[in-house]
Amino acid sequence: MKLFIPGPTHVEQDVLNAMAQYPVGHRTHAYRELHNEVREGIKDVLMTKQNVMLVTSSATGLLEAGVRNLVGKRVLNLVCGAFSQRQADITKECDIPQDTLSVPWGDGFTPKQVDEALKNGDYDAVTLVHNETSTGVMNPLKEIAQIVQKYDDVLFIVDAVSSMSGVEIKMDEWGIDFIVASVQKAWALPPGFAILGLSDKALERAKLIPQSQRGHYFDILKLAKADAKNETPITPSIPHIYGLKLRLQKIREEGLYARFNRHHEMANKVRNWGKARFGLYAKDGFASDTLTCFTNDCGIDLDAFGKAMESRGFLISGGYGDLKGKTFRIAHLGALHHEDIDELIAVMDEVLIEL
Ligand SMILES: Cc1ncc(COP(=O)(O)O)c(C=O)c1O
């Protein structure tokens, strides 16, 4: 079975093998070397000289950590789909003062909308899902970051769960304070581990937030303290860190911008294939480079389509949340290459003739 769902995604056998190494003790010199090498490699991908933390959890833990560690006053949650709605729900469940700014699903945010909202509210943080995995919308991160940078006291919290390492993200230059990914998306590892990019400004803010709000497991001050010694506060998932070491080596071999370009071209290929029969759910200008969400304009039996693909060894994804039964999604990220997409397209064509 090959995975074309937006996570977990395809993982190559050599990466799986790298993860199956005999473990090292996590308070040893060997671990500290591994930790240091992987963290520094991730910094190159995020184009940051600030902080990167290795965190054993799925991304959601860190999305909760963002609002708990950084919001002293009030946060603006930007909602454009199921995952950004979840970020707003997490904020409310943590009892953190928030406002929600929503656009219809399929739309993304314009810098102007964010500017208006920040101008008219009294916020010290804003959350954005860079790549809305439920709708296939990629928000204009760089342009929105430029707006957020105008507001000195406002920290920028970004969910890059399904975009990080697949598209260009310049954490320092763009002024991102807290950016999260889980590894089962463009990082192309099995699930269970997350990556956090953190600005110095965010660490300073966390010092002003009470311990009871920061919590324990996801207290970024504890994470930073341990990281300064090339360690984590708790026992990390060492297999994932072995996997990341090889993934980073592969990224260097391919070249970071060649990798971004591959994602862009695979996205174009999938969109061009599907546009002839289906509609794109993402509005013009917001289509994602890491996954595509199609509407079922020609009214095929989506369930039968998915099952026929699965029986041939290709797992694609149905609609997420409210879009279940109305859309389907194809991921083109991580360790998937042009040959994989070509093969997928050929099989989809074959199946569509039969349906
Ligand atoms: C955009 C986005 N945010 C958050 C999540 C949740 O990530 P995790 O399941 O790793 O906690 C996902 C998972 O698909 C996602 O796509």
The ligand as a Gaussian input file, in Angstrom:
#p B3LYP/6-31G(d) Opt

LIG

0 1
 C       -3.032000      21.530000       9.529000
 C       -3.012000      20.502000      10.618000
 N       -2.939000      20.923000      11.898000
 C       -2.914000      20.038000      12.902000
 C       -2.978000      18.681000      12.685000
 C       -2.902000      17.737000      13.819000
 O       -1.645000      17.127000      13.799000
 P       -1.346000      15.837000      14.685000
 O       -2.357000      14.811000      14.325000
 O        0.066000      15.466000      14.325000
 O       -1.471000      16.246000      16.109000
 C       -3.077000      18.196000      11.378000
 C       -3.180000      16.763000      11.097000
 O       -3.544000      16.331000      10.022000
 C       -3.079000      19.148000      10.319000
 O       -3.144000      18.746000       9.054000

